Amino acid sequence: MSRSRGVVSQTSGSLTRALDAASGGECDPKRFNAPADAPTRILVDDGRDLSGGGREAVELPPVDQYTAQGDAFSRAVLGERPLEWGIDDAILNMRVIDALFRSARSERWERP
């Protein structure tokens, strides 16, 4: 995704939506969710150099993310298994998202 001030960012799901909303950009839901009926190809870069020398393509199998999330939540409610992420993780995520919105307003780096 590209920003008017020359900032380019590639993030995931809700974080990208927060960046889009904070900058007044448009959100296209298709670019955030893996399709349930086709593999998803992502590029993982270990950052060893600026020319992409550490880039590797990874193909993930098709998955219905909403069904997987609902199933995991149901198992937690039924006591079959604990939630993977607790409230502490959610609070930390919200602090980062709040900092992104503050940064968009102040046009400076903001700490969570």
Protein Blocks (a to p, Z undefined) as FASTA:
>chain_A
ZZfkopacddehjlmmmmmmmnopacdfklmpccfkbccdddddehlamnopmgccdddd
dddfklmmmmmmmmmmnopaccfbdfklmmmmmmmmmmmmmmmmnopacdZZ
